[in-house]
Amino acid sequence: MPRGDPAVSTAPVNIGDTNKHRPRKKAVRVKTWLVIDSTSQVQQIDAGKQSIMRRTGLSARDLRILDPSLSYPSSITGRERAIVIKLEHIKGIITAHDVWLLNSRDPAVVPFVEELKRRFLQFHEANTVKIGGNGGGEQTAEELAEILEGSQESVERSPALKEQQDRLQTLPFEFVALEACLEAACTCLDEETKALEKEAYPALDNLTSEISSFYLERVRQIKGRLVALTQRVQRVRDELEHLLEDDGDMAGMYLTSKLLREEDENASSSSATVEEDEDHELNKDRHIPNLLLPSNDSHGTPARHADVAELEMLLEAYFVQVDGTLNKLSTLREYVDDTEDYVNIMLDDKQNNLLQMGVLLTTAILVITMYIVIVGLLAMNISINLWHPPNDSQEDFLWTIGTCSIGTIVLYVTIVTWYKYKGVLY
């Protein structure tokens, strides 16, 4: 058909909005991290998941552990370049140089941040003194103590603090941070356990002395908190026990050692490359076959599981503390169970008393009903000699009433005695 034919006019086709069919880019969620380095310097960094993965070498699965929208249990996970830690309110990443905290604005985390800064400052000063002593000659213990005392005027001197300073000189940075996290988590659990004990024992004693709905509701709430706290402590204990049983996981947490080993390997590989080039040029000049030369690939590889005694001692100390907290909760749980058993026994006893009272009342109603039937029969208006004797007097009426009453009482006592004989009542 010709192009100008009006019968062939094409109608416009509505294809809709093309922007709706384009794939939408997902918004990158940027989170605020509090970074504390080994010199106790603090800075806040806004970084996304990809940036954290590049800096720490972690995977998306590892970062998912720290996601507040997901309910992951307490865990300590060691990776090649970082340690992912989630213990109670502490959520962060430990590297060989710094610590990344996710929920630093939480009021419960603020004291922990101050404690980290204090420990890292002591660690930095101890290493500075150690390096200065190695470079400038030997120093006496008194001189080192004077330097440490001068740099920590705001910290109270105590035997525990001196012991902590001695440990800081031997522990690597990641273990100093790990110890602070474990101490904060264990202390938090222990304090909650003590507070629960102070509230639970008086409430349970009040319940045993007086059973009321108020005390029952209070004990019910305490028991719910006890179960939740026991589960939290059990998770921390299981995680520490799992780490203590696996030397490979503990060896993977030596981040500083792995970093130094990697640097040594890089340096040795570069020097070996230079030596190979020199030997190759020398062999070309002398026309010596390469097969006669010794191999340079003789440097030993590191063992798969290094000596983990240092970390094992650290974890065992807090494992014992968490286990002690769990024992306290177990003792409290047993006390709650004993109180529940005692309350149930008292309630059963009261229920038995009520049942006995019901049996006595039912028997009394039965006997009184018989008495009422007799009285009703005698009160019938029928003209017979029994109802209307020739000598009508008040004495006959009294004898009739007295005899029926005494017979009713004797019948009731007889029935109760038979109940006790059969064991229905006691």
TORKOL-4160 file (C-alpha; in steps of 0.2 Angstrom, whole numbers, padded with zeros to 4 digits, m for minus):
426
<pt num="1" X="0000" Y="0000" Z="0000"/>
<pt num="2" X="0006" Y="0018" Z="m0003"/>
<pt num="3" X="0013" Y="0026" Z="0012"/>
<pt num="4" X="0001" Y="0041" Z="0011"/>
<pt num="5" X="m0015" Y="0030" Z="0012"/>
<pt num="6" X="m0025" Y="0036" Z="0027"/>
<pt num="7" X="m0032" Y="0019" Z="0030"/>
<pt num="8" X="m0015" Y="0013" Z="0036"/>
<pt num="9" X="m0013" Y="0026" Z="0050"/>
<pt num="10" X="m0003" Y="0018" Z="0064"/>
<pt num="11" X="m0009" Y="0021" Z="0082"/>
<pt num="12" X="0003" Y="0025" Z="0095"/>
<pt num="13" X="0008" Y="0011" Z="0106"/>
<pt num="14" X="0009" Y="0014" Z="0125"/>
<pt num="15" X="0024" Y="0005" Z="0132"/>
<pt num="16" X="0022" Y="0013" Z="0149"/>
<pt num="17" X="0036" Y="0021" Z="0159"/>
<pt num="18" X="0052" Y="0013" Z="0155"/>
<pt num="19" X="0060" Y="0018" Z="0171"/>
<pt num="20" X="0049" Y="0006" Z="0181"/>
<pt num="21" X="0057" Y="m0009" Z="0172"/>
<pt num="22" X="0075" Y="m0003" Z="0175"/>
<pt num="23" X="0084" Y="m0012" Z="0190"/>
<pt num="24" X="0085" Y="m0001" Z="0205"/>
<pt num="25" X="0101" Y="0001" Z="0213"/>
<pt num="26" X="0101" Y="m0005" Z="0231"/>
<pt num="27" X="0105" Y="0009" Z="0243"/>
<pt num="28" X="0121" Y="0006" Z="0252"/>
<pt num="29" X="0118" Y="0006" Z="0271"/>
<pt num="30" X="0132" Y="0016" Z="0279"/>
<pt num="31" X="0135" Y="0013" Z="0298"/>
<pt num="32" X="0144" Y="0023" Z="0310"/>
<pt num="33" X="0159" Y="0014" Z="0318"/>
<pt num="34" X="0170" Y="0020" Z="0332"/>
<pt num="35" X="0188" Y="0015" Z="0329"/>
<pt num="36" X="0200" Y="0015" Z="0343"/>
<pt num="37" X="0218" Y="0011" Z="0338"/>
<pt num="38" X="0233" Y="0004" Z="0348"/>
<pt num="39" X="0238" Y="0022" Z="0354"/>
<pt num="40" X="0221" Y="0025" Z="0361"/>
<pt num="41" X="0216" Y="0037" Z="0348"/>
<pt num="42" X="0197" Y="0037" Z="0344"/>
<pt num="43" X="0188" Y="0042" Z="0328"/>
<pt num="44" X="0171" Y="0039" Z="0321"/>
<pt num="45" X="0170" Y="0032" Z="0303"/>
<pt num="46" X="0155" Y="0031" Z="0292"/>
<pt num="47" X="0158" Y="0015" Z="0281"/>
<pt num="48" X="0147" Y="0003" Z="0272"/>
<pt num="49" X="0148" Y="m0016" Z="0272"/>
<pt num="50" X="0160" Y="m0017" Z="0256"/>
<pt num="51" X="0172" Y="m0004" Z="0264"/>
<pt num="52" X="0173" Y="m0014" Z="0280"/>
<pt num="53" X="0176" Y="m0030" Z="0271"/>
<pt num="54" X="0190" Y="m0022" Z="0261"/>
<pt num="55" X="0198" Y="m0015" Z="0277"/>
<pt num="56" X="0196" Y="m0031" Z="0288"/>
<pt num="57" X="0196" Y="m0045" Z="0276"/>
<pt num="58" X="0180" Y="m0051" Z="0283"/>
<pt num="59" X="0165" Y="m0059" Z="0273"/>
<pt num="60" X="0147" Y="m0053" Z="0272"/>
<pt num="61" X="0143" Y="m0068" Z="0282"/>
<pt num="62" X="0154" Y="m0063" Z="0296"/>
<pt num="63" X="0147" Y="m0045" Z="0296"/>
<pt num="64" X="0130" Y="m0052" Z="0297"/>
<pt num="65" X="0134" Y="m0058" Z="0315"/>
<pt num="66" X="0135" Y="m0040" Z="0320"/>
<pt num="67" X="0118" Y="m0035" Z="0312"/>
<pt num="68" X="0107" Y="m0029" Z="0326"/>
<pt num="69" X="0091" Y="m0034" Z="0316"/>
<pt num="70" X="0097" Y="m0052" Z="0317"/>
<pt num="71" X="0097" Y="m0062" Z="0333"/>
<pt num="72" X="0114" Y="m0071" Z="0333"/>
<pt num="73" X="0120" Y="m0079" Z="0349"/>
<pt num="74" X="0136" Y="m0074" Z="0357"/>
<pt num="75" X="0151" Y="m0078" Z="0347"/>
<pt num="76" X="0170" Y="m0075" Z="0345"/>
<pt num="77" X="0175" Y="m0079" Z="0327"/>
<pt num="78" X="0193" Y="m0078" Z="0322"/>
<pt num="79" X="0198" Y="m0074" Z="0304"/>
<pt num="80" X="0214" Y="m0071" Z="0294"/>
<pt num="81" X="0215" Y="m0053" Z="0298"/>
<pt num="82" X="0202" Y="m0049" Z="0311"/>
<pt num="83" X="0192" Y="m0056" Z="0325"/>
<pt num="84" X="0173" Y="m0054" Z="0325"/>
<pt num="85" X="0166" Y="m0053" Z="0343"/>
<pt num="86" X="0148" Y="m0052" Z="0349"/>
<pt num="87" X="0146" Y="m0054" Z="0368"/>
<pt num="88" X="0131" Y="m0046" Z="0376"/>
<pt num="89" X="0131" Y="m0028" Z="0372"/>
<pt num="90" X="0148" Y="m0028" Z="0364"/>
<pt num="91" X="0148" Y="m0029" Z="0345"/>
<pt num="92" X="0164" Y="m0026" Z="0336"/>
<pt num="93" X="0179" Y="m0031" Z="0325"/>
<pt num="94" X="0197" Y="m0033" Z="0332"/>
<pt num="95" X="0211" Y="m0031" Z="0320"/>
<pt num="96" X="0230" Y="m0031" Z="0324"/>
<pt num="97" X="0230" Y="m0012" Z="0325"/>
<pt num="98" X="0213" Y="m0006" Z="0330"/>
<pt num="99" X="0196" Y="m0010" Z="0336"/>
<pt num="100" X="0179" Y="m0006" Z="0327"/>
<pt num="101" X="0164" Y="m0004" Z="0338"/>
<pt num="102" X="0147" Y="m0004" Z="0330"/>
<pt num="103" X="0135" Y="0002" Z="0344"/>
<pt num="104" X="0146" Y="0014" Z="0353"/>
<pt num="105" X="0132" Y="0026" Z="0357"/>
<pt num="106" X="0123" Y="0013" Z="0368"/>
<pt num="107" X="0124" Y="0019" Z="0386"/>
<pt num="108" X="0130" Y="0002" Z="0391"/>
<pt num="109" X="0145" Y="0003" Z="0379"/>
<pt num="110" X="0151" Y="0020" Z="0385"/>
<pt num="111" X="0160" Y="0013" Z="0400"/>
<pt num="112" X="0168" Y="m0001" Z="0390"/>
<pt num="113" X="0175" Y="0012" Z="0377"/>
<pt num="114" X="0183" Y="0021" Z="0392"/>
<pt num="115" X="0190" Y="0005" Z="0398"/>
<pt num="116" X="0197" Y="0001" Z="0381"/>
<pt num="117" X="0205" Y="0018" Z="0379"/>
<pt num="118" X="0214" Y="0016" Z="0396"/>
<pt num="119" X="0220" Y="m0002" Z="0392"/>
<pt num="120" X="0226" Y="0004" Z="0375"/>
<pt num="121" X="0235" Y="0018" Z="0383"/>
<pt num="122" X="0244" Y="0007" Z="0395"/>
<pt num="123" X="0248" Y="m0005" Z="0381"/>
<pt num="124" X="0256" Y="0009" Z="0370"/>
<pt num="125" X="0266" Y="0016" Z="0385"/>
<pt num="126" X="0272" Y="m0002" Z="0390"/>
<pt num="127" X="0278" Y="m0005" Z="0372"/>
<pt num="128" X="0286" Y="0012" Z="0371"/>
<pt num="129" X="0295" Y="0009" Z="0387"/>
<pt num="130" X="0300" Y="m0008" Z="0380"/>
<pt num="131" X="0306" Y="m0002" Z="0364"/>
<pt num="132" X="0316" Y="0012" Z="0372"/>
<pt num="133" X="0324" Y="0000" Z="0384"/>
<pt num="134" X="0329" Y="m0011" Z="0370"/>
<pt num="135" X="0336" Y="0003" Z="0359"/>
<pt num="136" X="0345" Y="0013" Z="0372"/>
<pt num="137" X="0352" Y="0001" Z="0384"/>
<pt num="138" X="0345" Y="m0009" Z="0399"/>
<pt num="139" X="0334" Y="m0001" Z="0412"/>
<pt num="140" X="0331" Y="m0006" Z="0429"/>
<pt num="141" X="0314" Y="m0011" Z="0435"/>
<pt num="142" X="0313" Y="0004" Z="0446"/>
<pt num="143" X="0315" Y="0016" Z="0431"/>
<pt num="144" X="0302" Y="0007" Z="0421"/>
<pt num="145" X="0290" Y="0008" Z="0436"/>
<pt num="146" X="0294" Y="0027" Z="0438"/>
<pt num="147" X="0290" Y="0030" Z="0420"/>
<pt num="148" X="0273" Y="0020" Z="0421"/>
<pt num="149" X="0268" Y="0030" Z="0437"/>
<pt num="150" X="0272" Y="0046" Z="0429"/>
<pt num="151" X="0261" Y="0043" Z="0414"/>
<pt num="152" X="0247" Y="0036" Z="0424"/>
<pt num="153" X="0244" Y="0049" Z="0437"/>
<pt num="154" X="0225" Y="0048" Z="0435"/>
<pt num="155" X="0224" Y="0029" Z="0438"/>
<pt num="156" X="0224" Y="0022" Z="0456"/>
<pt num="157" X="0239" Y="0011" Z="0460"/>
<pt num="158" X="0235" Y="m0007" Z="0465"/>
<pt num="159" X="0242" Y="m0024" Z="0464"/>
<pt num="160" X="0229" Y="m0029" Z="0452"/>
<pt num="161" X="0234" Y="m0014" Z="0441"/>
<pt num="162" X="0253" Y="m0019" Z="0442"/>
<pt num="163" X="0249" Y="m0036" Z="0437"/>
<pt num="164" X="0239" Y="m0030" Z="0422"/>
<pt num="165" X="0253" Y="m0019" Z="0416"/>
<pt num="166" X="0265" Y="m0034" Z="0417"/>
<pt num="167" X="0253" Y="m0044" Z="0406"/>
<pt num="168" X="0251" Y="m0029" Z="0394"/>
<pt num="169" X="0269" Y="m0030" Z="0390"/>
<pt num="170" X="0268" Y="m0048" Z="0385"/>
<pt num="171" X="0250" Y="m0049" Z="0377"/>
<pt num="172" X="0248" Y="m0044" Z="0359"/>
<pt num="173" X="0236" Y="m0030" Z="0355"/>
<pt num="174" X="0222" Y="m0041" Z="0349"/>
<pt num="175" X="0222" Y="m0051" Z="0365"/>
<pt num="176" X="0222" Y="m0035" Z="0376"/>
<pt num="177" X="0206" Y="m0030" Z="0366"/>
<pt num="178" X="0199" Y="m0047" Z="0368"/>
<pt num="179" X="0202" Y="m0048" Z="0386"/>
<pt num="180" X="0193" Y="m0031" Z="0389"/>
<pt num="181" X="0178" Y="m0038" Z="0379"/>
<pt num="182" X="0178" Y="m0054" Z="0389"/>
<pt num="183" X="0180" Y="m0044" Z="0406"/>
<pt num="184" X="0166" Y="m0032" Z="0401"/>
<pt num="185" X="0154" Y="m0046" Z="0396"/>
<pt num="186" X="0157" Y="m0057" Z="0411"/>
<pt num="187" X="0156" Y="m0042" Z="0423"/>
<pt num="188" X="0139" Y="m0037" Z="0416"/>
<pt num="189" X="0133" Y="m0055" Z="0417"/>
<pt num="190" X="0139" Y="m0057" Z="0435"/>
<pt num="191" X="0132" Y="m0040" Z="0440"/>
<pt num="192" X="0115" Y="m0045" Z="0433"/>
<pt num="193" X="0116" Y="m0061" Z="0442"/>
<pt num="194" X="0119" Y="m0053" Z="0459"/>
<pt num="195" X="0105" Y="m0040" Z="0456"/>
<pt num="196" X="0093" Y="m0055" Z="0452"/>
<pt num="197" X="0099" Y="m0064" Z="0468"/>
<pt num="198" X="0096" Y="m0049" Z="0479"/>
<pt num="199" X="0078" Y="m0048" Z="0472"/>
<pt num="200" X="0074" Y="m0066" Z="0471"/>
<pt num="201" X="0078" Y="m0073" Z="0488"/>
<pt num="202" X="0067" Y="m0061" Z="0498"/>
<pt num="203" X="0053" Y="m0063" Z="0486"/>
<pt num="204" X="0054" Y="m0082" Z="0487"/>
<pt num="205" X="0055" Y="m0081" Z="0506"/>
<pt num="206" X="0039" Y="m0070" Z="0506"/>
<pt num="207" X="0030" Y="m0082" Z="0495"/>
<pt num="208" X="0034" Y="m0097" Z="0507"/>
<pt num="209" X="0027" Y="m0087" Z="0522"/>
<pt num="210" X="0012" Y="m0080" Z="0513"/>
<pt num="211" X="0004" Y="m0087" Z="0497"/>
<pt num="212" X="m0004" Y="m0072" Z="0488"/>
<pt num="213" X="m0007" Y="m0067" Z="0470"/>
<pt num="214" X="0005" Y="m0053" Z="0472"/>
<pt num="215" X="0020" Y="m0064" Z="0477"/>
<pt num="216" X="0016" Y="m0077" Z="0464"/>
<pt num="217" X="0016" Y="m0064" Z="0450"/>
<pt num="218" X="0032" Y="m0057" Z="0457"/>
<pt num="219" X="0041" Y="m0074" Z="0457"/>
<pt num="220" X="0034" Y="m0078" Z="0440"/>
<pt num="221" X="0043" Y="m0062" Z="0433"/>
<pt num="222" X="0059" Y="m0067" Z="0442"/>
<pt num="223" X="0058" Y="m0084" Z="0435"/>
<pt num="224" X="0057" Y="m0077" Z="0417"/>
<pt num="225" X="0072" Y="m0066" Z="0420"/>
<pt num="226" X="0081" Y="m0080" Z="0427"/>
<pt num="227" X="0078" Y="m0092" Z="0412"/>
<pt num="228" X="0083" Y="m0078" Z="0400"/>
<pt num="229" X="0099" Y="m0074" Z="0410"/>
<pt num="230" X="0104" Y="m0092" Z="0411"/>
<pt num="231" X="0102" Y="m0094" Z="0392"/>
<pt num="232" X="0114" Y="m0079" Z="0389"/>
<pt num="233" X="0127" Y="m0085" Z="0402"/>
<pt num="234" X="0126" Y="m0103" Z="0394"/>
<pt num="235" X="0129" Y="m0096" Z="0377"/>
<pt num="236" X="0145" Y="m0087" Z="0382"/>
<pt num="237" X="0151" Y="m0102" Z="0392"/>
<pt num="238" X="0148" Y="m0113" Z="0377"/>
<pt num="239" X="0157" Y="m0101" Z="0365"/>
<pt num="240" X="0172" Y="m0101" Z="0377"/>
<pt num="241" X="0172" Y="m0120" Z="0379"/>
<pt num="242" X="0171" Y="m0122" Z="0360"/>
<pt num="243" X="0186" Y="m0111" Z="0358"/>
<pt num="244" X="0196" Y="m0120" Z="0372"/>
<pt num="245" X="0193" Y="m0137" Z="0363"/>
<pt num="246" X="0199" Y="m0131" Z="0346"/>
<pt num="247" X="0217" Y="m0126" Z="0345"/>
<pt num="248" X="0215" Y="m0121" Z="0327"/>
<pt num="249" X="0202" Y="m0108" Z="0331"/>
<pt num="250" X="0214" Y="m0101" Z="0345"/>
<pt num="251" X="0229" Y="m0101" Z="0333"/>
<pt num="252" X="0219" Y="m0091" Z="0321"/>
<pt num="253" X="0217" Y="m0077" Z="0333"/>
<pt num="254" X="0235" Y="m0073" Z="0334"/>
<pt num="255" X="0233" Y="m0058" Z="0322"/>
<pt num="256" X="0250" Y="m0050" Z="0326"/>
<pt num="257" X="0260" Y="m0066" Z="0324"/>
<pt num="258" X="0252" Y="m0069" Z="0307"/>
<pt num="259" X="0255" Y="m0051" Z="0302"/>
<pt num="260" X="0273" Y="m0052" Z="0307"/>
<pt num="261" X="0275" Y="m0069" Z="0299"/>
<pt num="262" X="0268" Y="m0062" Z="0282"/>
<pt num="263" X="0280" Y="m0048" Z="0282"/>
<pt num="264" X="0294" Y="m0060" Z="0285"/>
<pt num="265" X="0289" Y="m0071" Z="0271"/>
<pt num="266" X="0287" Y="m0056" Z="0259"/>
<pt num="267" X="0304" Y="m0050" Z="0264"/>
<pt num="268" X="0312" Y="m0067" Z="0262"/>
<pt num="269" X="0303" Y="m0070" Z="0246"/>
<pt num="270" X="0309" Y="m0053" Z="0239"/>
<pt num="271" X="0327" Y="m0057" Z="0245"/>
<pt num="272" X="0326" Y="m0075" Z="0237"/>
<pt num="273" X="0321" Y="m0067" Z="0221"/>
<pt num="274" X="0336" Y="m0056" Z="0221"/>
<pt num="275" X="0347" Y="m0070" Z="0225"/>
<pt num="276" X="0340" Y="m0081" Z="0211"/>
<pt num="277" X="0342" Y="m0067" Z="0198"/>
<pt num="278" X="0360" Y="m0065" Z="0204"/>
<pt num="279" X="0364" Y="m0084" Z="0203"/>
<pt num="280" X="0356" Y="m0085" Z="0186"/>
<pt num="281" X="0367" Y="m0071" Z="0179"/>
<pt num="282" X="0382" Y="m0080" Z="0187"/>
<pt num="283" X="0377" Y="m0096" Z="0179"/>
<pt num="284" X="0376" Y="m0089" Z="0162"/>
<pt num="285" X="0393" Y="m0082" Z="0163"/>
<pt num="286" X="0401" Y="m0098" Z="0170"/>
<pt num="287" X="0390" Y="m0110" Z="0160"/>
<pt num="288" X="0385" Y="m0120" Z="0175"/>
<pt num="289" X="0369" Y="m0131" Z="0174"/>
<pt num="290" X="0355" Y="m0125" Z="0185"/>
<pt num="291" X="0352" Y="m0143" Z="0191"/>
<pt num="292" X="0369" Y="m0143" Z="0201"/>
<pt num="293" X="0363" Y="m0128" Z="0211"/>
<pt num="294" X="0355" Y="m0130" Z="0228"/>
<pt num="295" X="0337" Y="m0125" Z="0230"/>
<pt num="296" X="0332" Y="m0109" Z="0239"/>
<pt num="297" X="0315" Y="m0116" Z="0244"/>
<pt num="298" X="0322" Y="m0122" Z="0260"/>
<pt num="299" X="0314" Y="m0110" Z="0272"/>
<pt num="300" X="0302" Y="m0119" Z="0284"/>
<pt num="301" X="0284" Y="m0116" Z="0284"/>
<pt num="302" X="0275" Y="m0111" Z="0300"/>
<pt num="303" X="0266" Y="m0124" Z="0310"/>
<pt num="304" X="0247" Y="m0126" Z="0307"/>
<pt num="305" X="0244" Y="m0124" Z="0326"/>
<pt num="306" X="0255" Y="m0112" Z="0335"/>
<pt num="307" X="0258" Y="m0112" Z="0354"/>
<pt num="308" X="0241" Y="m0106" Z="0360"/>
<pt num="309" X="0245" Y="m0108" Z="0379"/>
<pt num="310" X="0244" Y="m0089" Z="0381"/>
<pt num="311" X="0227" Y="m0087" Z="0374"/>
<pt num="312" X="0221" Y="m0103" Z="0382"/>
<pt num="313" X="0226" Y="m0096" Z="0399"/>
<pt num="314" X="0216" Y="m0080" Z="0395"/>
<pt num="315" X="0201" Y="m0089" Z="0390"/>
<pt num="316" X="0201" Y="m0102" Z="0404"/>
<pt num="317" X="0201" Y="m0087" Z="0417"/>
<pt num="318" X="0185" Y="m0080" Z="0410"/>
<pt num="319" X="0178" Y="m0097" Z="0407"/>
<pt num="320" X="0180" Y="m0101" Z="0426"/>
<pt num="321" X="0171" Y="m0084" Z="0429"/>
<pt num="322" X="0157" Y="m0087" Z="0418"/>
<pt num="323" X="0155" Y="m0105" Z="0424"/>
<pt num="324" X="0154" Y="m0098" Z="0442"/>
<pt num="325" X="0140" Y="m0086" Z="0437"/>
<pt num="326" X="0131" Y="m0101" Z="0429"/>
<pt num="327" X="0133" Y="m0110" Z="0445"/>
<pt num="328" X="0125" Y="m0096" Z="0455"/>
<pt num="329" X="0111" Y="m0096" Z="0443"/>
<pt num="330" X="0109" Y="m0115" Z="0444"/>
<pt num="331" X="0108" Y="m0113" Z="0463"/>
<pt num="332" X="0095" Y="m0100" Z="0462"/>
<pt num="333" X="0085" Y="m0110" Z="0449"/>
<pt num="334" X="0086" Y="m0125" Z="0462"/>
<pt num="335" X="0080" Y="m0113" Z="0475"/>
<pt num="336" X="0065" Y="m0107" Z="0464"/>
<pt num="337" X="0061" Y="m0125" Z="0460"/>
<pt num="338" X="0061" Y="m0130" Z="0479"/>
<pt num="339" X="0050" Y="m0115" Z="0483"/>
<pt num="340" X="0038" Y="m0120" Z="0469"/>
<pt num="341" X="0037" Y="m0138" Z="0476"/>
<pt num="342" X="0034" Y="m0131" Z="0494"/>
<pt num="343" X="0020" Y="m0120" Z="0487"/>
<pt num="344" X="0012" Y="m0134" Z="0478"/>
<pt num="345" X="0013" Y="m0145" Z="0493"/>
<pt num="346" X="0004" Y="m0131" Z="0503"/>
<pt num="347" X="m0009" Y="m0128" Z="0490"/>
<pt num="348" X="m0012" Y="m0147" Z="0489"/>
<pt num="349" X="m0014" Y="m0148" Z="0508"/>
<pt num="350" X="m0026" Y="m0133" Z="0507"/>
<pt num="351" X="m0036" Y="m0142" Z="0493"/>
<pt num="352" X="m0037" Y="m0158" Z="0503"/>
<pt num="353" X="m0043" Y="m0148" Z="0518"/>
<pt num="354" X="m0057" Y="m0140" Z="0507"/>
<pt num="355" X="m0062" Y="m0157" Z="0500"/>
<pt num="356" X="m0063" Y="m0164" Z="0518"/>
<pt num="357" X="m0073" Y="m0149" Z="0523"/>
<pt num="358" X="m0085" Y="m0152" Z="0508"/>
<pt num="359" X="m0087" Y="m0170" Z="0513"/>
<pt num="360" X="m0091" Y="m0165" Z="0531"/>
<pt num="361" X="m0104" Y="m0152" Z="0525"/>
<pt num="362" X="m0112" Y="m0164" Z="0513"/>
<pt num="363" X="m0114" Y="m0177" Z="0527"/>
<pt num="364" X="m0121" Y="m0164" Z="0538"/>
<pt num="365" X="m0133" Y="m0159" Z="0525"/>
<pt num="366" X="m0139" Y="m0177" Z="0522"/>
<pt num="367" X="m0142" Y="m0179" Z="0541"/>
<pt num="368" X="m0151" Y="m0163" Z="0543"/>
<pt num="369" X="m0162" Y="m0167" Z="0528"/>
<pt num="370" X="m0167" Y="m0183" Z="0536"/>
<pt num="371" X="m0171" Y="m0173" Z="0552"/>
<pt num="372" X="m0181" Y="m0161" Z="0542"/>
<pt num="373" X="m0191" Y="m0176" Z="0533"/>
<pt num="374" X="m0195" Y="m0183" Z="0550"/>
<pt num="375" X="m0201" Y="m0166" Z="0556"/>
<pt num="376" X="m0211" Y="m0164" Z="0541"/>
<pt num="377" X="m0220" Y="m0180" Z="0543"/>
<pt num="378" X="m0224" Y="m0176" Z="0561"/>
<pt num="379" X="m0231" Y="m0159" Z="0556"/>
<pt num="380" X="m0244" Y="m0166" Z="0544"/>
<pt num="381" X="m0262" Y="m0162" Z="0548"/>
<pt num="382" X="m0269" Y="m0180" Z="0548"/>
<pt num="383" X="m0283" Y="m0185" Z="0561"/>
<pt num="384" X="m0275" Y="m0201" Z="0568"/>
<pt num="385" X="m0271" Y="m0205" Z="0586"/>
<pt num="386" X="m0252" Y="m0204" Z="0584"/>
<pt num="387" X="m0254" Y="m0186" Z="0579"/>
<pt num="388" X="m0268" Y="m0182" Z="0591"/>
<pt num="389" X="m0265" Y="m0192" Z="0607"/>
<pt num="390" X="m0279" Y="m0192" Z="0621"/>
<pt num="391" X="m0267" Y="m0183" Z="0633"/>
<pt num="392" X="m0261" Y="m0169" Z="0622"/>
<pt num="393" X="m0247" Y="m0161" Z="0632"/>
<pt num="394" X="m0230" Y="m0152" Z="0628"/>
<pt num="395" X="m0220" Y="m0166" Z="0635"/>
<pt num="396" X="m0224" Y="m0177" Z="0620"/>
<pt num="397" X="m0218" Y="m0164" Z="0609"/>
<pt num="398" X="m0202" Y="m0161" Z="0618"/>
<pt num="399" X="m0198" Y="m0180" Z="0619"/>
<pt num="400" X="m0201" Y="m0181" Z="0600"/>
<pt num="401" X="m0189" Y="m0166" Z="0596"/>
<pt num="402" X="m0176" Y="m0172" Z="0608"/>
<pt num="403" X="m0176" Y="m0190" Z="0601"/>
<pt num="404" X="m0174" Y="m0184" Z="0583"/>
<pt num="405" X="m0160" Y="m0172" Z="0587"/>
<pt num="406" X="m0150" Y="m0185" Z="0597"/>
<pt num="407" X="m0153" Y="m0198" Z="0583"/>
<pt num="408" X="m0147" Y="m0185" Z="0570"/>
<pt num="409" X="m0131" Y="m0181" Z="0580"/>
<pt num="410" X="m0127" Y="m0199" Z="0583"/>
<pt num="411" X="m0130" Y="m0203" Z="0565"/>
<pt num="412" X="m0118" Y="m0189" Z="0560"/>
<pt num="413" X="m0104" Y="m0195" Z="0572"/>
<pt num="414" X="m0106" Y="m0212" Z="0566"/>
<pt num="415" X="m0104" Y="m0208" Z="0548"/>
<pt num="416" X="m0088" Y="m0197" Z="0551"/>
<pt num="417" X="m0081" Y="m0211" Z="0561"/>
<pt num="418" X="m0083" Y="m0222" Z="0547"/>
<pt num="419" X="m0075" Y="m0210" Z="0535"/>
<pt num="420" X="m0060" Y="m0209" Z="0546"/>
<pt num="421" X="m0059" Y="m0228" Z="0547"/>
<pt num="422" X="m0060" Y="m0229" Z="0528"/>
<pt num="423" X="m0046" Y="m0216" Z="0526"/>
<pt num="424" X="m0058" Y="m0203" Z="0518"/>
<pt num="425" X="m0054" Y="m0191" Z="0532"/>
<pt num="426" X="m0038" Y="m0189" Z="0542"/>
